Amino acid sequence: MTVALPRPEPPSPVRRTVADRPSGADLVFRRVTTGAGLAMLAILVVIGFFLVYRSGPAFDASGFGFFTTVKFDAANGVLGVLGLLYGTVVVALIAICVAVPLSILAALFITEYASGRVRGFLTGLVDLLAAIPSLLYGLWGFSFLGPQVVPVSAWLTENFGWFPPFAHKDNTLFLNSMFIAGLIVSLMVLPITTSIIREVFAQTPPGEKEAALALGSTRWGMVKTVVLPFGRGGIIGGSMLGMGRALGETIAVSLLLPQVPEIATHVLQFGGATISGFIANNSGASGLALSGLMAAGLVLFVFTLATNFTASVIISRSRSGAGVDA
């Protein structure tokens, strides 16, 4: 007769503590990146305080009227940023309206349709546009593209003159217009918007794309139902970051616009000014004029910072970039 021996009780599990001990290289890298981030934040704060300090005399002289006055004539004691801000926003909006559709189409072709070699070539070509100095864009637009766009502006006024921005006055000069400046700035905005939108499209979960194709969807149907909805936040964020780039463009617009502050409702005709271009053309000012330019720069600084911050919030809260399924 066999007697069953009692089984020994298994030892109670011991909870193991996992200690995160980064290596020396990790510690150095973390400290360097943290220091770089804090340094950039400190630089922004210093620039903001500097602009506030130097713009004090202009705000004391003009008060709240600085934000509601169109003209900027320091010789007569008239300081206003409204005309400059209007031209800055109009040029940026024209650039975004041209650049964003092209960026979306380029990003879709690179991520969904182009082969490996073509994809790499187009990616490098688009990124190469960002390496071209803005001075060359301005010279090219002033000497070549501007005269070529004049017939287009005339055609728009003849066929769409009922639309207020495309209306024109008698004996209108179509050169040096905000429309031409917006087209040039759109080429400078194109690289950043295309890069952001392309990266977001590339992170679309492949499982969802394959599921759409498995259900019988065409390539365009898959793009319309999966890729574009997933990348909506990236499109909005990339557009706003591109707008922030367009708002601060200086050299090109200083060459393309006459830099006369005004509320020009007709974007196809001669005229217009932007904050950055006006500051560049009047950089030798002193006294109250210099303080007014600093105040205008402060307005542009706050406006651009708010635009970029809003874009970052939109991207962080969207599904875009959430990662791909393993």
C-alpha positions in Angstrom: 0.0 0.0 0.0 1.4 3.4 -1.1 1.0 6.3 1.2 0.8 9.7 -0.5 3.1 12.2 1.0 1.7 15.7 1.5 2.9 18.1 -1.2 5.1 20.9 0.1 3.5 24.3 -0.2 5.1 26.5 -2.9 7.0 29.4 -1.5 5.2 32.6 -1.4 6.0 34.9 -4.3 8.5 37.6 -3.6 7.8 41.0 -5.2 10.8 42.2 -7.1 11.6 45.8 -7.3 12.7 47.0 -10.7 15.1 49.9 -10.4 15.5 52.3 -13.3 19.2 53.0 -13.3 20.1 55.0 -16.5 23.6 54.7 -17.7 26.0 57.6 -17.7 25.4 58.4 -21.3 21.6 58.5 -20.7 22.1 60.9 -17.8 24.3 63.2 -19.9 21.9 63.2 -22.7 18.9 63.9 -20.4 20.7 66.8 -18.8 21.9 68.3 -22.2 18.4 68.1 -23.7 16.8 69.5 -20.5 19.3 72.3 -20.5 18.6 73.1 -24.2 14.9 73.2 -23.6 15.2 75.5 -20.6 17.7 77.7 -22.5 15.2 78.2 -25.4 12.5 79.0 -22.8 14.8 81.5 -21.2 15.6 83.1 -24.5 11.9 83.5 -25.3 11.3 85.1 -21.9 14.3 87.5 -22.3 13.1 88.5 -25.8 9.6 89.2 -24.5 10.8 91.3 -21.6 13.2 93.2 -23.9 10.3 94.0 -26.4 8.0 95.1 -23.5 10.7 97.4 -22.0 11.7 99.0 -25.3 8.1 99.5 -26.5 7.0 101.3 -23.3 7.4 104.9 -24.8 5.3 104.0 -27.8 2.5 102.6 -25.6 2.7 105.7 -23.4 2.4 108.0 -26.4 -0.4 106.2 -28.2 -2.1 104.2 -25.5 -4.7 101.7 -26.7 -4.9 103.6 -29.9 -1.8 101.9 -31.0 -3.8 98.8 -31.7 -6.6 100.6 -33.6 -4.6 103.1 -35.7 -3.9 102.2 -39.3 -1.1 104.6 -40.1 2.4 104.5 -38.7 4.1 107.9 -39.0 6.4 108.5 -36.1 7.5 111.9 -37.6 4.0 113.2 -36.9 3.5 111.3 -33.7 1.1 108.8 -35.2 1.9 105.2 -34.2 -0.4 102.3 -35.1 -0.1 98.6 -35.8 -3.5 97.8 -37.3 -2.5 98.4 -40.9 0.7 96.4 -40.5 -1.1 93.5 -38.7 -3.8 93.4 -41.3 -1.3 93.0 -44.1 0.6 90.4 -42.1 -2.5 88.3 -41.6 -3.7 88.7 -45.2 -0.4 87.6 -46.7 -0.2 84.7 -44.3 -3.7 83.5 -45.1 -3.0 83.7 -48.9 0.1 81.6 -48.3 -1.8 79.0 -46.2 -4.6 78.8 -48.8 -2.1 78.0 -51.5 0.4 75.9 -49.5 -1.9 73.6 -47.5 -3.7 71.9 -50.4 -0.4 71.3 -52.1 1.1 70.0 -48.9 -1.8 67.5 -48.4 -1.6 66.2 -52.0 2.2 66.0 -51.8 2.1 64.2 -48.5 -0.5 61.7 -49.7 1.5 60.9 -52.9 4.7 60.5 -50.9 3.2 58.2 -48.3 0.6 56.3 -50.2 1.4 56.2 -53.9 5.1 56.8 -54.5 7.5 53.9 -54.7 10.6 53.6 -52.4 13.1 55.5 -54.6 10.6 58.1 -55.7 9.5 58.6 -52.1 13.0 59.3 -50.9 13.7 61.7 -53.8 10.5 63.7 -53.3 11.0 63.8 -49.5 14.5 65.3 -50.0 13.3 67.7 -52.7 10.5 69.1 -50.5 12.9 69.4 -47.5 15.4 71.1 -49.8 13.0 74.0 -50.3 13.5 75.0 -46.6 17.2 75.4 -47.2 16.8 78.1 -49.9 17.4 81.6 -48.3 14.4 83.8 -48.1 16.4 86.5 -49.9 16.5 84.4 -53.0 12.8 83.8 -52.8 12.2 87.5 -52.6 14.5 88.3 -55.5 13.0 85.6 -57.7 9.5 86.8 -56.9 10.4 90.4 -57.5 12.2 89.9 -60.8 10.5 86.8 -62.3 7.3 85.6 -60.7 5.7 89.0 -60.1 5.6 90.0 -63.7 4.4 86.5 -64.7 1.5 86.7 -62.2 0.2 90.0 -63.5 -1.8 88.4 -66.3 -3.3 86.0 -63.7 -4.3 88.9 -61.5 -5.9 90.8 -64.4 -7.8 87.6 -65.4 -9.1 87.2 -61.8 -10.3 90.8 -61.7 -12.1 90.5 -65.1 -13.8 87.2 -64.3 -14.3 87.4 -60.5 -14.4 91.1 -59.9 -17.7 90.6 -58.1 -15.7 89.0 -55.3 -14.5 92.0 -53.1 -10.9 90.9 -52.7 -10.6 90.5 -56.5 -12.2 93.8 -57.3 -9.9 96.6 -58.5 -9.9 100.4 -59.1 -9.3 102.2 -62.3 -5.6 102.2 -63.6 -4.7 99.4 -61.1 -1.1 98.3 -60.9 -0.9 94.6 -60.2 2.7 94.4 -59.3 3.9 94.4 -55.6 0.6 93.1 -54.4 -0.3 91.1 -51.3 -1.4 88.3 -53.7 2.1 88.0 -55.2 3.7 88.2 -51.7 1.4 85.4 -50.5 2.3 83.2 -53.4 6.0 83.6 -52.6 5.5 83.0 -48.9 3.5 79.9 -49.7 6.6 78.3 -51.3 8.5 79.0 -48.0 5.7 77.5 -45.9 5.3 74.4 -48.1 8.3 72.5 -46.6 7.2 72.7 -43.0 3.5 71.9 -43.7 4.4 69.0 -46.0 6.8 67.5 -43.5 4.4 67.6 -40.6 1.5 66.3 -42.6 3.6 63.6 -44.2 4.8 62.3 -40.8 1.3 62.2 -39.5 0.0 60.3 -42.6 2.9 57.8 -42.3 1.8 57.0 -38.7 -1.7 55.9 -39.8 -2.2 52.4 -38.2 -1.5 49.9 -41.0 -4.2 47.5 -39.6 -6.9 50.0 -40.3 -5.6 50.6 -43.8 -5.4 46.9 -44.6 -8.9 46.4 -43.1 -10.3 49.0 -45.5 -8.7 47.4 -48.5 -9.8 43.9 -47.4 -13.4 45.1 -47.3 -13.1 46.0 -51.0 -12.2 49.7 -50.7 -10.2 51.3 -53.4 -6.9 53.1 -52.7 -8.6 56.5 -52.7 -11.5 55.1 -50.6 -8.9 53.9 -48.0 -7.2 57.3 -48.1 -10.6 59.1 -47.7 -11.9 56.9 -44.9 -8.8 56.1 -42.9 -5.7 58.3 -43.7 -7.4 61.7 -43.9 -9.5 61.3 -40.8 -6.5 60.0 -38.8 -4.4 62.9 -40.0 -6.9 65.7 -39.5 -5.2 67.0 -36.4 -1.8 66.9 -38.1 -3.3 68.8 -41.1 -4.7 71.5 -38.8 -1.6 71.7 -36.6 0.8 71.7 -39.6 -1.3 74.5 -41.3 -1.1 76.6 -38.1 2.6 76.1 -37.7 3.0 77.1 -41.4 1.0 80.2 -40.7 3.3 81.0 -37.8 6.2 80.7 -40.3 4.3 83.0 -42.8 3.6 85.6 -40.2 7.2 86.1 -39.4 8.6 86.2 -42.9 10.7 89.3 -43.4 13.2 89.6 -46.3 10.9 88.4 -49.1 7.9 90.5 -48.2 10.2 93.6 -47.6 11.2 93.3 -51.3 7.8 92.4 -52.7 5.5 95.0 -50.9 5.8 98.8 -50.8 5.5 98.6 -47.0 2.8 101.3 -46.7 0.4 100.5 -43.8 -3.2 100.5 -45.0 -6.4 98.4 -44.9 -6.2 97.2 -48.5 -9.3 95.2 -49.3 -8.2 94.5 -52.9 -5.4 92.0 -52.6 -4.5 91.9 -56.3 -3.5 95.6 -56.6 -0.3 97.4 -55.6 0.0 98.1 -51.9 0.2 96.5 -48.5 2.7 96.1 -45.6 3.6 93.5 -43.0 5.0 94.0 -39.5 8.3 92.2 -40.2 8.8 93.8 -43.6 8.1 97.3 -42.3 10.5 96.8 -39.4 13.2 95.6 -41.8 12.7 98.7 -44.1 12.8 101.1 -41.2 15.5 99.4 -39.1 17.6 102.6 -38.9 14.9 104.5 -36.9 15.5 106.0 -33.5 13.7 107.6 -30.6 9.9 107.2 -30.7 10.0 105.5 -34.1 12.2 102.8 -32.8 10.0 102.3 -29.8 7.0 102.0 -32.1 8.8 99.4 -34.2 9.6 97.5 -31.0 5.9 97.6 -30.0 4.9 96.3 -33.4 7.5 93.5 -33.0 5.9 92.7 -29.6 2.5 92.3 -31.2 3.9 90.0 -33.9 5.8 88.0 -31.3 2.7 87.4 -29.2 0.6 86.7 -32.2 3.0 84.2 -33.6 3.7 82.5 -30.3 -0.1 82.1 -29.7 -0.5 80.6 -33.2 2.3 78.1 -32.7 1.1 77.2 -29.2 -2.4 76.6 -30.4 -1.1 74.3 -33.2 0.9 72.3 -30.6 -2.2 71.9 -28.4 -4.3 70.7 -31.4 -1.6 68.1 -32.4 -1.2 66.8 -28.9 -4.9 66.3 -28.3 -5.7 64.7 -31.7 -5.5 61.1 -32.6 -2.8 61.9 -35.1 0.6 60.6 -34.1 -0.8 58.3 -31.4 1.4 55.6 -32.9 0.9 52.5 -35.0 -0.4 49.2 -33.8 2.3 46.5 -33.3 
